[in-house]
Amino acid sequence: MRKIRFLVLTVCLVAIVSFGFADVSYPYLTQYGPAIVNWGSNIKYSGTLTIGVSSGQLVDNFNPFFGITYGNTVGYELVYETLGYINGLNGSITPLLATSYKWIDNGLKLIVTTRKGVKWSDGIPFSAKDVAFTFNYIRTHPSLDGNGIWAPSNNLQSVEASGDNVVVFTFSKPNSSIFYYIYSGQFIVPEHVWSKIDNPTSYLNPDPIGTGPFVIKSFSAALNEYTLVKNPYFWIEGRPYIDKIVVKSYKSDSSVEMALLSGEIDYTITNILDVKRIWIDKDPSTNLIWWVPVSERILALNTQKYPFNIPTFRRALNLAISKEEINNKVYFGMAGIPDPTGMSSSQSTEWLDPTLKASMAEAMTYDPVKSQELLASIGFKKNSIGQLCDPNGKPLPTYTFLTNSGWLDGMTIGQITCNELKKIGLDVVMVPQSSGQYTQNLKLGHFDIAYTWENAGPTPYYAYFGDFYPTLSATEIGKPVISDYSRYTNPFITAALESYNSTTDLHLQKQAIYTIERIVLEDMPFIAITPRITTTEFSAAKFTGWPTTEYPYVGGNSDPMFIQFVALNLHLK
C-alpha cells in the first residue's frame, strides 16, 4: 500500500498530491470513501457546531450557483452535493452522488453511474436525470457555469441521462482535466425544483432542497445567523453525528478572531497571521489549525514590458528577493518556502522532474550577488551612484509594484520586494489600489510587477493552464487577460498542456508537466514568493474528528465540499 507521506512545518501540513484513487493510511468506511473516517462504534452523538465568518450582513440566499458571500456558501455546501469529492491534498476520491465513472471511445465519452436510493430533502427520489438537468441548465444559463464547463475549449458536446442511474458526457475531443470540475466542482440541483425557475440569477433559494446532510431550519437577519439541522433523508448511514450547525457572521476578521478566542464559535477560516502566538499557544491541546498549501503566491512580471521581457533579467530578480524574509515577516514562518516552478509545494514530491533538483535549488536561493552577476552578463550594471542601468548605460526608470490596498500581506510583501530590489539598483514603488482598480489594472497589464496567486487543483496542470494557456492571455497591454497575468506564453508549454489534457495516462501527464517545469525555471515568467495556504482554525474543546496530519480526510478549505466532510466527521468528545 502506498502511504501518504508528510512534511510537517510547525503545525502547517504539507503533503503529496496524486490525482487518482489514492491509498490512505487511516481507517475509513470503504463503502463510502476516504473522506468518511471510521471512528469506531463508541461515538457520542448530538451537539451544536458554531461556525464564524466575516461576511458582514448575511442575506437569506442559498442559491448554489452564486457564492454571494462565504457565509452563504457554507450553507449551500452543507445542503447540496457534487458527484464526488477529490481531496486536493492527497488525490483520494470519495464518491457521492456518483458511485463510479469510466472513459470510453478513446476519451470521447465519460460514463457516470449515479447512486441508487438517494432522496432529495423533500423526500423525492434523486436520479441521473437530475444530474443531466443540472449540467444542461448551466449550459442554458451560461452565467451559472462558474467553472466554464461548457466553454468551447473544453470540448463538451452533450450531457444525457441513460435511464435512472447513468449519465453520458460526450466530447468532441478528449479532455481529461475537465473531470475535476464535472465530478468535484458542480453542485447537483433537483430538476423538479429548478426547472420551474426561469431567472436563476436572481432567485434567492431561501429554502434549498438538496441531497446533503443538512437542511436550513431558520434564518435571522437580526441575529445575523442561520441554523441548519439534519436532513432526515440523508443517505450515509449514521451520519452526521452532530444535530445542528449555527453559522454566525461578523463585521471583520478581528471580530471573528475574538469570537474564536472567547469560545463563542468552534470553527472559522479567518487568516490569523501570528496564529501560533495568538491562538495555538493559548492551549495547544484544543486550539488547532488546518493550514494547507493549495497553490503559490506569485509576483507576476509583465513580460510585455522591457526589461521584464528578458528571461535572464527575470531570473536575476528572483534571486534578489528573500522568500524566507517574506515567510517570516508576513506569515510568521507558517507559510513555508515556495516551489520556484510555481507548482503547489504539496505537489512537488509527486510531480517534480527529478533531473531538475539542482536547478530548483539554485532558483530557491537568496543570492543578491549572483543576481547582479546575471544582470551584468546581459549588460545591466550599476552606475557610480548605485542605479541599475541598461546596456547603453542609461539608468532604468522607476517601476511599479501593484497590490490590493486591503491586503495586509500583499502590502508587506510589496514593501519587502521594493527594498530588496533597491539593493541591486532597481527602483520600484508600491502602488496600492482598491479591489476594483487592482483587478482591472492586473487584467489590463497596467503594472510592472504585481502580487497575485495561481489557480488551485489536484495536479500542477490547473495552475499552469491558468498561467500560460494562450486563450487566457493577451498579446497587447490594455487588452484584458483572464488569468495569465504575466502575459507569457510559449508554444512548447501550450503543446505540453494539450498533451496532458488529451490523455488519462499518468506517465504521459507527468512528462508534459516536466516539460513545463523546465521551461519555467529557464524563463522565470513569474516569481513564486510563498505557498498559498488556506487557513482554518478550530477548537477541540467540545468536538473531536477534526482534520489532522493523522486524518487528512480533506484538503484545503478551497476544496468544494470541505465544510461538509468536516461536519460529517465531527462528534462530541
N, C-alpha and C positions, 0 to 999 in steps of 0.2 A: 504494500500500500504506500503510495506517495503521500507523505505528510506535508502539511502546510508548515513552512519554516518562517521564523520570526526574527526580526531585529528590533529590540525594544530600546528606544531612546527615552530615558527617564520614564515617563508614563505614556509616551506617544508611540502608537503601534505602526510598524511598517511591515508589510507582508508581500508575498509574491502573488501575482495575478496570473492565472491560467484560464483562458476562456474555454469552458467545456464542462463536462461532468467531473468535477474535481473531487478526489477523496478528501475527507476531513478526519481530524484526529480526536474529535469529541463525539459523544453519543448523540444520535438524533433519531427521530421517528422515521424509519425508512419508507413507510407507506406515504409519507408526505414530502420529506426532503430536508436538507441540511439547515434550513432556516427555522425548523421546528425542533428545538433541542429536547432530548429525552432527559427530563429532570428526575425521573423515578416516580414512584407511586405515592410517596409521602409529601403531598403538595397541599399547601394551605390556600384555599380559595377565598374570594371576596376581596374587598379593598377598593379605594378610590385613588387613582393616579391623577396628580395635578401637574399640568404642563404650562409653563410660562413662555410667552412670546412677546417680542417688542414690535407689535403690529399697529399700535395706536388704536383708534376706534374700530372695532370689528363690525362687519356687515353680515347680515343673515343671508349669506350667499355661499352655496356649496356646489356651484357649477364645476364639474371636474375637468372641463376644457379650459378654464381660465383660473390661474392662481392669483386671485386679487391681492391677497397678502399671504404670508406664511401662516398666519393664524387661521385663515380659511382652508389653506392647503392641508393642514394637519387633519381637519375634519373630514374632507373627502377622501384622503388617503387611508382613513380608518373605515370608511363606508364602502369604497369601491375596490376592485381588484384588477390586476393585469392578468395576462395569460400565465405568467410565471415571473420568478424573480431571479436575476443574475447578480450575484454578490460581486460588487466591483473590487473587493479586496482580494478574494481568492478564486473567483471564477466559478464557484459552485452554483448549481442551478436547482431551484426549488419550484416544482410545478404547482400552479394554482388552478386557474380555470382551464388550462390545457394540461393533459396528462402525458402527452408525447408529441413529437414532431419528427418529420423527415423531409429531406430534399430529394426530389426525383427529376427525371428528364434533364439530366446534366445541369441541375441547379436552376431550372426554369419554373419549377413548381415547389412550393412549400406546403406540405400537408400537415395540418394541426388537428389532433384528436382532442376534443373537449371532455371535461369531467362530467360523468353522469351523476344524477341525484342531487345536483345543486339547485337551490331555490333562491330567488330574489327575496329581499327582506319583507316584501308584501305577500310572500307565500307562492308566487307564480313561478313555475319551473324555468330554469335557465337552460339555454340550448345554444348550439353552434350558430343558429340564426341571429342571436343577439350579437355574437362576435362579428359576423359578416355585416350586420346592420351598422355596428359601431364604425368599422373601417370605411364603409361606403358613405356613412353620414359625414365623416370628416372630409371625404372627397367632395361631397355635395356642398359642404360649407368649409372652404379652404382655410378660413381664419381659425378654425378649430384644430387644424393639423399642426400642432406645435412642434412636432419632430420632423416635419417635412416628409412624411412617409410617402405622400403622393407626388412629391417633387419629380419633374421629368427625369432628373439624373438618377433617381432610384429605380427606374425601370419597372415599377409595379403597374400591371395592366388591369387586374381584376381581383376581387375577393368574393368568393361564393361559398355558401353552405351546401354541403352534400349530405342530406339527412340531418338528424338531430345532433350528431356528435363529430362531424368532420367539417373542417374549413379548408378551402383550397385557395392559396395565394399564387397567382400566376404572374410571371415576369417576362419581359421581352429579352432581357439579358441577365445573366447571373449577377446576384448582388448579395453576398454573404453577410456584409456588415449591417444591412437593414434589419436582420433578425433581432438584433439587440433592441431596437426601437419597437418592432412589432410585438415581440414577446414580453419585454420588460418595461416598455415605456408608454403603453396606451391603456388607459383605464377603460374597461368594458361597461357599457351602459345598457339598460333594458330597452328593447325595441318597443315594448308596449307602453312605455312612458315617453321616450324621446321622439318617437315617430309622430307624436301629436304636437310637438313643439316646433313651430315654424321659424322662430327667431332665437336660436340658441345662444347668440352672442349677448343678448340682453336678459336671458332667463336666469333668475337668481337661484332656483332649485333649493328652496328653503327646507324641503322635506325629502332629501335624497333617498332613492331606492337602490340599494347595492347588494352585492353578494358577500361583502366583507364582514369582519367580526363585530362591528358596532353599528349602531344607528343613532341619529341625532334625536335626543329626547327634548331638549329645551334650548332656547337662545335668549339671552338677556342683554339688551343694549345698555341698560342702566348699570349692570354689574360688569359689563364688557367681558362677558364669558359665555360659553355654551357647554352643554353636558351631553355626553354620549353614554349609552348603555348597551348591553349585549344584544346582538342580533339573534333572536330565538331560532332562526333558520340556518345559522352558520354551519358549514359542512365539516369543519375539523372537530372531531370528537373530543370533548373535554376542554376545548379552548374557546375563548380566553379564560384565564384563571381569575382575572380581576373583574369586578362588576361594573365599574364606572370610570369614566375619564372626564375630567373638567379641564377645559382649555381657557386660560386667563390671559388677556392681553394687557400690556403695559405701554407707557408712552416712550420708553427708551431702554437701551441695553442696560444702563446703570440701574434702572428700576427693577429690571428682571434679575440682575445680579444681586440686589438687596433682597429680593423675594426668595432667591435660592439660599442665600446665607442665613436668612431668618427661619427657613423651614416651611415657608408658605407654599412653595412649589417643590416638586420632586425632580423635574426634568426641564432642560432648556437647551437651545443650540446657540446661546449667546457667546460671542468671542471675548472671553475674559483673557486679556493679553498676558498678565502676570498670574496665570491660573494656578501655578504651584503655590505661590505665597498666599494669594487671596482666597483660594478655595481648598486645594488638596491638603495643604499643611494644617488647616484648621482641624481636620480629623481624617487622616489618611484611611481609616478603616471604613468610612462611609462616604466620604466626599470623592467621588470618582469622575473620571473623564473618559471619553472615547474620541480621541483626536486621530483622524485617519487621512493620509495623503491621497488625493484623488486626481490631481494634475499638478502643473507647475505655474508659479507666478513668474512672469517674464517681463523684461524690458523689450518692447517692440522697437526695433531700429528701422527708421524709414529708408528702405533700400532704394527708393526713387529719388533720394536727395544725396548730393555729394557732401561729404566723403563717405556717407553711410552705405553707399553702393559698392564699396570696395571690401571684399571679404577679409583681407588681412587687417584692414582698419577695424573692422568689427571684432575680429579675434583679439586684437590688442585692447579694445575697450573691455572685453570680457575679463582679461587678466588684471585689469586695473581696478576692478570693483571687488571688495571683500564680501563674499557671501556669508562668511562666519560673523562678521560685524553686524550685518543686517539681521541674521538669525538671532544674535544675542541682544541687540539693542531694540529691535522691533518686536520680536516674538519671544524674548526672554529664554532663548535656547530651545524652544519647544518645536520649532518648525523643521529644523534639520538643514542639511546642505543639499542643493538641488542636483539633479542629473543634467549635465550640460547638453545632452541630446534633446532635452525637452520632454522626455517621457516621464511619467509619474515615477517617483522613487520607489513606489510599491511594486512596480512592474519590471525594473531593470534587471533583476536577477534572472527572471524568466525570459526576457526579450532582448537583452543587450548582446550584441555580437561580441563573443569572447576575444576576437582579434583586435578589438578597439580599446582594450583596457589601458594601454599606455597613453593613447590619445585622450581618453577620458580623464586620466589622472592629471595630465598637463592642463587640460581645459578647466579642471576644478581648482587649480592652484591660484592663489592670490599672489601675483608677481608683477608689481609696477615696473621693475627694472626690465624684465622680459617684454612687457608691454611697450616700453619706449624703444627697445631694440627692434621689435616688429615694425613699429611706426617708422623708424629710421630706415629700415630695409626697403620701404616704398616711398621714401623721400620726405616724410613728415618729421620735422625736428624742431626743438625749442630754439627760440632766439635768445638774445642776451638778457631779456627781462622775463624769460620763462614762458612766453606764449608759444603754443604749438603752431607751426607754420606749414603751409602746403609745400609741395616740391619746388615751387617757384619762389619760396621764401616769404610769401605773403601770410600774415597772421590769419588764422581761421577765425570766423565770426563767432559771436555768441549763439549757442544753440538752446533749444527749448526742451524741457522735461515736462510732459503732460501728465497730470494726475487729477483725480477727483478730490475736490476740497473737503468733502465729507468723510474721506477715508484716512483715519489716523495713521494706519500702516503705510498707505501709499504716500502720504506727506513725508513721513520719516524716511522712507526708502528714497524718496526724491532728494531730501537733504543730504543723506549719506552719499548717494550717487554723484551729486554735484560736487561735493567735497573731494571725493576720490578722483574724479576726472580732472579736477583743478590741479591735482598733484602731477599729472602728466602734461599739463599745459592747456587742457581743453576747458573753455569757459562755457558752462551750462547753467541756465537759470530755470528754476521751477515755475511752472505755470499752472497753479491750482484753479480748477474751474468747477462750476456747478455740474450736477449729474447730467443734465441735458446737454450743456455745452461740451462737456468732456466726451460724451458718447458721440456727438456729432463730429467733433474735430478728430476723434480717433478713427471714425469710419471714413472721413474725407481725406485723411492723410495730412492734416494741418498740424504737424508736430515733427520733431526730430527724433526724440526718444519718448516713449510712452509706457507707463505702468499698466499692465493688464494681466490676463492669465489665459491658459489654454482650456479647451474643452476636456471634459472627463469621459471616460468609457472603460470597458473591461480590458482593452488592449491599447497599445500606443497608436494604433490606426486612427482612432477617433480624435486624438489631439492633432496628429499630423494632417489628417484630412482637413480639419478646420484651419490649420496653419498655412497650408500650401496649395490646396486644390484650386486650379485656375478660376473656376466659376464663383469662388468665394473671395476672389481678389479683384483688383482693378489695375489698369495699365497707366492711368493718369491721376495725379494728385487733383483732388476736387471731385473725383468720381467715387461714390461710396463702395466700400468693400463690405462683405458680410462678416468675415471673421479673420481673414489674412491681413492682420493689421500692419505687419512688416512689409506687405506688398511684394513679397518674394515668391516667385515660382521657379520651378526647374523641371525641364521635360523628363529627366530621369526620375525625379520624385513623383511626378504625375504618372509615369508608367508603372512605378512600383506600387502606388496607391491602387491603380486599376488592376494590377496583377493580384494584389491582396484580395480585392473585392470580388474577383472572378472565381475564387476557389474556397473550399472549406478545408483544404489540406493544410494542417498546422505547419508542416515543414516549409511549404511554399510561402505561406504567410510570413513566417519568420525571415525567410530570405528577402522578402520585399521590405520588411521593417529594417533589416540590417543595412540594406542599400540606403534607406533614408537616413539612418543614424550616421553613416559615414559622411554623407553629404552635409548634414547639419554641422558636424564637427569641423568640416573643412571650410564651409561658407559662413557659419555662425550668423544666420539671419535674425536671430534674437538672442538675448542673454537671459538664461534661466537664473533666477535670483534666490528663490526658496521653493520648497514644496508647497503646494496649495493644500492646506489642511482644513478639513471640515471639523468643526468644533462642537462637541456635545458634552454637556455636564449633567450629572445626575447624583441623587442621594440614595444610598443603600440603607438609610435608617429604617425604612418601612418595608421596602421591596428588595428582593433578590432576583437574579435572572437577567441582569444587565449584560450587554456585550462586553467581553474582556479578551485579553490575549489568549486565554484558555478556551473561551467560547466566542470565536469571531463569526457569529451566525449572520451578521450584517456587515456591510462595508461602511462607507461614509454616509452622512445624513443627506447627501445629494442623491443617493440611490433612490429611485422610485420604490415605494413600499417599505422604506426604512422604518418609519414610525409604527407601521402595522406589525412588523415582526418583533419589534421591541415590546409592543403591547401584548402580543401573543405569547411571549416568553416570561414576562414578569409574573411574580407571585409573592405573596406575603412571606415575610421571614418567620 
